[in-house]
Amino acid sequence: MSYRTTILGTVVGILLIMLFCNAAGMSVWAVLVFFGIYYTISLAITRMRAELGAPVHELLYIGPDEIMPAMLGARRIGPQNLTMSAFFYSFNSAYRGHPMPHQLEGFKLAERTGTNNRRLLAAMLIATVVGTISAFWAFYHISYIKGVEDLRDWLAYDTFHRLESWLGWPYQQFADFPAIIVVVLGFISTLGLMFMRMRFLWWPFHPAGYVMSYSRSMDVLWFSILISSGIKWMLLKHGGRRTYRKLIPFFLGLILGEFVVGSLWSLIGIIVERPMYRFLY
């Protein structure tokens, strides 16, 4: 795809988003601010995944639907903009399944293996359409068959509970100055970590690590990452880069084996219609 086609597609996509949201009652300025923040976060997550290789990027409650009311206040944003923002919670709640990092990894794999990028793009588009329709069908099917045991487990509860707080609670009507101060301090801290990392080779802390420490997924992954980091450090220190590169396939095999076993147990559970071992991450 040429750069001209890419830019044209981006412009057309943004215009369609603006027309859709404006027709639903959202102001033009709110659409631009909302999706400006959203795509900034998207680029940050994608670069973090490419540069650091973080296994997860679950960032709860950091989307534009959280930032805008905290920075501006619900009264300044207005009920129509808030209502439309609430409906976007489905892809702003955690970012754990954000498509952009996975798409970039797919193109990188295609580059390494010599796969045609246009065919890969076509496969991604087909997977997007099929996956979207399948997700809607599965959601309604499970809801109809199983019912809803706990409303808090469904996105609709969080979506409209937050909207209720924005519209009805007095302290939500104005800008949250403590939150603004914390955001500024976090921004300065990230810039400081980035500066130290770029100026000093011995600096061990990555700015993305500071961001990812907030992720809820790290609660169950931090110990595995700690062990793997220690093994990597020992291999590089005592075996050198050559030994480290020779052992990479072994550790990749461990990861692949875990996913294969987890997938098999999930398939067995579907076939026998009984809960089996769960691999959450």
Secondary structure, DSSP 8 states (H G I E B T S, - for coil): --HHHHHHHHHHHHHHHHHHHHHTT--HHHHHHHHHHHHHHHHHHHHHHHHH--S----TT-SHHHHHHHHH-HHHH-HHHHHHHHHGGGGTS--TT-HHHHHHHHHHHHHHHT--HHHHHHHHHHHHHHHHHHHHHHHHHHHHHH--S-GGGSHHHHHHHHHHHHHH-GGGSS--HHHHHHHHHHHHHHHHHHHHHHH-TT----HHHHHHTT-TTHHHHHHHHHHHHHHHHHIIIIIHHHHHHHHHHHHHHHHHHHHHHHHHHHHHHHHHTS-------
